[in-house]
Amino acid sequence: MAIANGGPLSAVAAAKLKASGISNLDGVQEPITNPVLSNNESDLEDSEPDEPPPIDIHRNLKLCSWDDNGGTIVSESDRELTLNLNKNATVALIGCYDIKVLKGAINISGANIGADKRAGESAPVRRAFVPSTHPIVKVRGLDSSNRIQFLHCREPTPFAPISPLFRDIWRAASTREQHTRSFELITESDADPLNRSLTPELIPADWVRTVEECASSSAVTLISGAPSSGKSTFAKRLVNRYLTGFGKTARALPSIYFLDLDPNAPEYTPHGQISLLRIREVNLGPSFTHPTPVQARSPANEVVRAHPHPLSGTPNFEDHSIASALDLFQTYVSLRHQNGPVPLIINTPGTMYASHFNILLHLLSKTKPQHLVHTANPSAISPVDASKLHDLTTTAAKTRTAVHDITAQTALNTPSHTAANLRDMQMQSYFHCTGLSASLHRTYTPHPLSTHPPWTFNYSSTAATHQSLLAFLPLSEYTPPSSLPTLLTGTLIHIHHLLPFHPNPPLPPNPTSGLIAPPDPRTSHLVCTALLRGWDAAARAVQVLVPRTHEGALRGLQAQTTVFVSGWGEVPGWAYVEDAYWAVEQQGEGGGEDGNTMAALPPWVASKALMDGMGYLNTVRRVRKFQQ
């Protein structure tokens, strides 16, 4: 096999291209065709150390099977698109839209949505978010004849004026002036006017079978696998399958429990924590479109219990990591005894499988799930992975757990946003979330955090105020109290609630690592994530920023049970530059990023032009040694 220019194609690249040719979704076998429409294929093999870096060759990827044969589109305007979709046919749209099934049934991201056939009731409306930062999801027809209506909606994340990460991620402006809707139908990646690196969401057939097997009862399902192997995507599809059912075969459940043990890329909360959540909302978007549950009168997701967790792994906090996870699981067990059987999905981080495999085995033996779903590549398993799979299978056999080995997902293109970018986007959405609209969709403010009024906590009593905070707990090397303002200003902190009988700080450091032990998860829990804005030494107070959605949780805090935990969150660099981007946006496009009209930048922000002028920075220097 060779690429178009005559060069050889490696075995690894050939295997990946063969895998990418199977776009199996929702259990229907499609013809095995290469999704690459152009003749320029890309060698995806990682280069050897002594080889030059691989050339990124452009590829045009097929995003869906839809084809306008003259009678497919029923109606189209600047606010809606209605089309007919045959059974097993797929259609892809980029942007955000409300979807209504007028006839038949469809599947999107594992959710089965059908037309409501009850008299006098209209079809339910679901909102989907399909940005260019993630694989483009497909809408698949399930019945022999299906009619779907896609409706215009507002952009969910209006943060482009304060963050370049949110620019050009939704629908591109159409050349047809009369079409101003929030989505656009797209069939191949080269059809994108912005030339973004779009890739289809490819779901192997064994995923669909495994989802149905796990969803056949109110079971506990634990998902494991290597990093970036599709664990979160599988968990999302299983959640949606539970919440939407499967026609007359399986009824939809009103809610399920979700134990998210991934502090680096959580699905429903900010990073730096693990959580037990009760999920009631169908998930049709990336995590930054639902960065935190918002309580409302209607059924909504809720955080049942949460604990802070370090992002950089658990080399010094393995015992705390296990205790926190088991505390959350025990909370689920207690709720199950009270309210009856409700499914639980446990999503584990890839770092647990790769670097802390002993923790994964311990959790498997303690939780005793009915199903263990493991993502792997059976055609290229290493001896290390084979040994781990053997240990997982052996432990599962002792707990009578059914093991499901499913194909790992692989990316066809390099994503436009890194994992760190997506964490920043989710955290920015979290802090800018203001609540729900009249239609019960999340609302946000695009103004920088510097314009938001802070909450004030007094760390010591004065003649005019009472103490409202018990202590600061930096989970790092010992820091003198006098250095805390310098260390904590502008950082993310976790507002923690201690039970009255929890040992009060100062807590003794670990004699081995020298680090302060975190609070006992059995007698404490996380209230919310906040950003420490600044200090008022005269008033002996500290100022913090929290989303409006969490202000109600702060009003009930008491001084003797409130602790600020720090050291387990990333530096919020995105917050430091919001004002600079906002100032440029207010100046108009004439300001640009060349620094010509950026005189009011804060002292910690430099313009691109200034940095480009410092060509001597980050360069290799030749230094001569002179002997004396």
Residue pairs with C-beta under 8 A, 6 or more apart in sequence:
1 9
1 14
2 8
2 9
3 9
3 40
3 41
3 43
3 57
4 39
4 40
4 41
5 40
7 43
9 17
9 41
9 43
10 43
10 45
12 44
12 45
12 46
12 380
13 42
13 43
13 44
13 45
15 379
15 380
16 44
16 45
16 410
16 412
17 34
17 36
17 41
17 44
19 407
19 410
20 34
20 35
20 36
20 202
20 410
20 412
21 32
21 33
21 34
21 35
22 30
22 32
22 202
22 204
22 205
23 30
23 35
23 62
23 200
23 202
23 203
24 30
24 202
24 203
24 204
24 205
24 208
25 90
25 107
25 138
25 140
25 201
25 202
25 203
25 208
26 107
26 110
26 140
26 142
26 203
26 208
27 205
27 208
27 209
27 212
28 88
28 140
29 205
30 65
30 88
33 62
35 61
35 62
35 200
35 412
36 59
36 60
36 61
36 62
37 60
37 61
37 62
37 188
37 190
38 58
38 59
38 60
38 190
40 57
40 58
40 59
41 57
41 59
42 56
42 57
42 58
42 59
43 54
43 55
43 57
44 54
44 412
45 54
46 54
47 53
47 54
56 414
59 189
59 412
59 413
60 188
60 189
60 190
61 188
61 189
61 198
61 199
61 200
61 412
61 413
62 187
62 188
62 200
63 92
63 136
63 138
63 186
63 187
63 188
63 189
63 198
63 200
64 90
64 91
64 92
64 138
64 187
64 200
65 89
65 90
66 72
66 85
66 89
66 90
66 91
66 92
66 185
66 187
67 187
71 84
72 83
72 84
72 85
73 81
73 82
73 83
74 82
74 83
74 84
74 147
75 81
75 82
76 82
77 181
78 152
78 178
78 179
78 180
78 181
79 151
79 152
79 181
80 149
80 150
80 151
80 152
80 181
81 93
81 149
81 150
81 181
81 183
81 185
82 102
82 147
82 148
82 149
82 150
83 91
83 147
83 148
84 145
84 146
84 147
85 91
85 104
85 106
85 139
85 140
85 141
85 146
85 147
85 148
86 141
86 144
86 145
86 146
87 141
87 142
87 143
87 144
87 145
87 146
88 140
88 141
89 140
89 141
90 138
90 139
90 140
90 141
91 138
91 139
91 148
91 185
92 130
92 136
92 137
92 138
92 139
92 185
92 186
92 187
92 200
93 130
93 139
93 150
93 183
93 184
93 185
93 186
94 130
94 131
94 132
94 136
94 170
94 171
94 172
94 183
94 184
94 186
94 192
94 198
95 130
95 170
95 171
95 181
95 182
95 183
95 184
96 127
96 128
96 129
96 130
96 153
96 154
96 155
96 156
96 170
96 171
96 182
96 183
96 285
97 127
97 128
97 130
97 150
97 151
97 152
97 153
97 181
97 182
97 183
98 125
98 126
98 127
98 128
98 150
98 151
98 152
98 153
99 106
99 108
99 113
99 125
99 126
99 127
99 128
99 139
99 148
99 149
99 150
99 151
100 123
100 124
100 125
100 126
100 148
100 149
100 150
100 151
101 113
101 114
101 115
101 123
101 124
101 146
101 147
101 148
101 149
102 115
102 123
102 147
102 148
102 149
103 115
103 143
103 145
103 146
103 147
104 114
104 115
104 141
104 142
104 143
104 144
104 145
104 146
104 147
105 112
105 113
105 114
105 115
105 141
105 142
105 143
105 146
105 247
106 112
106 113
106 114
106 139
106 140
106 141
106 142
106 146
106 148
107 113
107 139
107 140
107 142
108 126
108 128
108 137
108 138
108 139
108 140
108 284
109 128
109 137
109 236
109 237
109 240
109 283
109 284
110 211
110 236
110 237
110 238
110 239
110 240
110 241
111 126
111 240
111 241
111 243
111 244
111 282
111 284
112 142
112 241
112 244
112 245
112 246
112 247
113 124
113 126
113 244
114 142
114 247
115 123
116 122
116 123
116 124
125 151
126 282
126 284
127 153
127 284
127 285
127 441
128 137
128 284
128 285
129 156
129 284
129 285
129 286
129 289
130 136
130 137
130 183
130 285
131 169
131 170
131 286
132 168
132 169
132 170
132 192
132 194
132 196
132 197
132 198
132 416
133 169
133 286
133 415
133 416
133 417
133 421
133 422
133 425
134 201
134 286
134 415
135 199
135 200
135 201
135 202
135 411
136 186
136 198
136 199
136 200
136 201
137 201
137 284
138 200
138 201
139 148
150 183
152 181
152 182
152 183
153 182
153 441
154 182
155 170
155 182
156 285
156 289
156 441
156 442
156 444
157 166
157 288
157 289
157 425
157 429
157 444
158 444
158 446
159 165
159 166
159 425
159 428
159 429
159 432
159 444
159 446
160 166
160 167
161 446
161 581
161 582
161 585
162 428
162 446
162 447
162 448
162 578
162 581
162 582
162 585
163 424
163 425
163 428
163 574
163 577
163 578
163 581
164 581
165 417
165 421
165 424
165 425
165 428
165 574
166 425
166 428
168 194
168 196
170 182
171 181
171 182
171 183
171 184
172 184
172 192
172 193
172 194
173 193
174 180
174 184
174 193
175 193
186 192
186 198
189 196
189 197
189 198
189 199
192 198
196 416
197 413
197 414
197 415
197 416
198 413
199 411
199 412
199 413
199 415
200 412
201 233
202 409
202 412
203 237
204 406
204 407
204 409
206 406
206 407
207 234
207 237
207 406
207 407
210 234
210 373
210 404
210 406
211 234
211 237
211 238
211 241
212 241
212 246
213 371
213 402
213 404
214 221
214 238
214 371
214 373
214 404
215 238
215 241
215 242
215 246
215 250
215 343
216 250
217 343
217 370
218 253
218 341
218 342
218 343
219 343
219 344
219 369
219 370
219 371
220 343
220 344
220 346
220 367
220 368
220 369
220 370
220 371
221 238
221 343
221 344
221 345
221 346
221 369
221 370
221 371
221 372
221 373
222 346
222 348
222 363
222 364
222 367
222 369
222 371
222 372
222 373
222 401
223 231
223 234
223 235
223 345
223 346
223 347
223 348
223 373
223 374
223 375
224 231
224 348
224 352
224 353
224 360
224 372
224 373
224 374
224 375
224 392
225 231
225 350
225 353
225 374
225 375
225 376
225 408
226 350
226 353
226 354
226 375
226 376
226 385
226 408
227 349
227 350
227 351
227 353
227 354
228 350
228 409
228 411
229 350
229 375
229 376
229 408
229 409
230 375
230 408
230 409
231 347
231 348
231 350
231 375
232 262
232 265
232 267
232 347
233 409
234 373
234 375
234 406
235 258
235 267
235 345
235 347
236 267
236 283
238 345
239 256
239 258
239 279
239 282
239 283
239 345
240 282
240 283
240 284
242 252
242 253
242 256
242 343
243 252
243 253
243 255
243 256
243 279
243 280
243 281
243 282
244 252
244 282
245 251
245 252
245 253
253 342
253 343
254 280
254 299
255 278
255 279
255 280
255 299
255 342
256 278
256 279
256 342
256 343
256 344
256 345
257 276
257 277
257 278
257 279
257 304
257 332
257 335
257 342
257 343
257 344
257 345
258 267
258 268
258 276
258 277
258 278
258 279
258 344
258 345
258 347
259 274
259 275
259 276
259 277
259 325
259 328
259 329
259 332
259 344
259 345
259 346
259 347
260 266
260 267
260 268
260 269
260 274
260 275
260 276
260 277
260 347
261 274
261 325
261 346
261 347
261 348
261 349
261 352
261 363
262 274
262 347
262 348
262 349
262 350
263 271
263 272
263 273
263 274
263 309
263 310
263 311
263 349
263 568
264 271
264 311
264 349
264 351
264 419
264 423
265 271
265 287
265 349
265 419
265 422
265 423
266 273
266 274
266 275
266 287
267 283
267 287
267 347
268 275
268 277
268 279
268 287
268 290
268 291
268 292
268 293
268 301
268 303
269 275
269 277
269 291
269 292
269 293
269 303
269 306
270 291
270 292
270 426
270 427
270 430
270 529
271 311
271 423
271 426
271 427
271 569
271 570
272 308
272 309
272 310
272 311
272 492
272 494
272 529
272 568
272 569
272 570
273 306
273 307
273 308
273 309
273 494
273 526
273 529
274 306
274 307
274 309
274 324
274 325
274 328
275 303
275 304
275 305
275 306
275 307
275 328
275 526
276 303
276 304
276 305
276 306
276 328
276 329
276 331
276 332
277 293
277 301
277 302
277 303
277 304
278 301
278 302
278 304
279 301
280 299
280 300
280 301
280 302
281 290
281 299
281 300
281 301
283 290
286 422
287 422
287 426
288 422
288 425
288 426
288 428
288 429
289 429
289 442
290 301
290 442
291 426
291 427
291 429
291 430
291 433
292 303
292 430
292 433
292 547
292 549
292 550
293 300
293 301
293 302
293 303
294 300
294 301
294 433
294 435
294 436
294 442
294 549
295 302
295 549
296 436
296 440
298 440
304 331
304 332
304 335
305 327
305 328
305 331
305 525
306 328
306 525
306 526
307 324
307 327
307 328
307 521
307 524
307 525
307 526
308 494
308 496
308 518
308 526
308 565
308 568
309 321
309 324
309 568
310 317
310 475
310 567
310 568
311 568
311 569
311 570
313 351
313 355
313 356
314 320
314 321
314 356
314 359
316 510
316 513
316 515
317 518
318 356
318 358
318 359
320 517
320 518
320 521
321 356
321 359
322 359
322 362
322 363
323 520
323 521
323 522
324 521
325 363
326 363
326 366
327 521
327 522
328 521
329 346
329 363
329 366
329 367
332 344
335 342
336 342
336 344
344 369
346 363
346 367
346 369
348 360
348 363
352 359
352 360
353 360
353 388
357 388
357 391
360 392
361 391
361 392
361 395
364 372
364 392
364 395
364 396
364 399
364 401
365 395
365 398
365 399
368 399
368 400
368 401
369 399
369 401
370 401
370 402
371 401
371 402
371 404
372 392
372 396
372 401
372 402
372 403
372 404
373 404
373 406
374 389
374 392
374 403
374 404
374 405
374 406
375 406
375 407
375 408
375 409
376 385
376 389
376 405
376 406
376 407
376 408
377 407
377 408
377 410
378 405
378 407
381 389
389 405
392 403
393 403
395 401
396 402
396 403
417 425
420 570
423 570
424 572
424 573
424 574
427 492
427 570
427 572
427 574
428 574
428 575
429 444
430 529
430 547
431 449
431 531
431 545
431 546
431 547
431 575
432 444
432 445
432 446
432 449
432 547
433 442
433 443
433 444
433 547
433 548
433 549
434 443
434 444
434 445
434 547
434 548
434 549
435 442
435 443
435 548
435 549
436 442
436 443
437 443
445 452
447 582
448 578
448 579
448 582
449 531
449 533
449 545
449 575
449 578
450 578
450 579
452 545
454 533
454 534
454 543
454 544
454 545
455 530
455 543
455 544
455 545
455 546
455 551
455 554
456 536
456 539
456 541
456 542
456 543
457 468
457 469
457 541
457 542
457 543
457 544
457 562
457 564
458 465
458 466
458 467
458 468
458 469
458 539
458 540
458 541
459 467
459 469
459 471
459 472
459 540
459 541
459 542
460 467
460 540
461 467
461 540
462 539
462 540
464 539
465 539
465 540
465 541
466 559
467 559
468 557
468 559
468 562
469 542
469 559
469 562
469 563
469 564
470 498
470 504
470 505
470 559
470 560
470 561
470 562
470 563
471 504
471 505
471 506
471 563
471 564
472 484
472 488
472 563
472 564
472 566
473 496
473 505
473 507
473 516
473 518
473 519
473 563
473 564
473 565
473 566
474 484
474 487
474 488
474 516
474 565
474 566
474 567
475 515
475 516
475 518
475 565
475 566
475 567
475 568
476 515
476 516
476 566
476 567
477 514
477 515
478 509
478 514
478 516
479 487
485 535
485 537
487 566
488 532
488 566
489 532
489 533
489 534
489 535
490 531
490 532
490 533
490 571
490 572
490 575
490 576
491 531
491 532
491 566
491 569
491 571
491 572
492 529
492 530
492 531
492 532
492 566
492 569
492 570
492 571
492 572
493 529
493 530
493 531
493 532
493 544
493 564
493 565
493 566
493 569
494 526
494 527
494 528
494 529
494 530
494 564
494 565
494 566
494 568
494 569
495 526
495 527
495 528
495 529
495 530
495 544
495 546
495 554
495 557
495 562
495 563
495 564
495 565
496 519
496 524
496 525
496 526
496 527
496 562
496 563
496 564
496 565
497 524
497 525
497 526
497 527
497 557
497 561
497 562
497 563
498 504
498 519
498 523
498 524
498 561
498 562
498 563
499 523
499 524
499 561
500 560
500 561
501 523
502 519
502 520
502 523
502 524
502 561
503 520
504 560
505 563
507 516
507 517
507 519
508 516
508 517
509 515
509 516
509 517
510 516
510 517
518 565
519 563
519 565
524 563
527 550
527 553
527 554
527 557
528 546
528 547
528 550
528 553
528 554
529 546
529 569
530 544
530 545
530 546
530 564
531 544
531 545
531 546
531 572
531 575
532 542
532 543
532 544
532 564
532 566
533 543
533 544
533 545
534 542
534 543
535 541
535 542
535 543
536 542
536 543
542 564
544 564
546 554
576 602
576 604
576 605
577 605
579 602
579 605
580 598
580 601
580 602
580 605
583 598
583 600
583 601
584 591
584 592
584 593
584 597
584 598
587 597
590 597
591 597
591 598
593 607
593 608
593 609
594 607
594 608
594 609
595 607
595 608
595 609
595 610
596 609
598 607
601 607
611 617
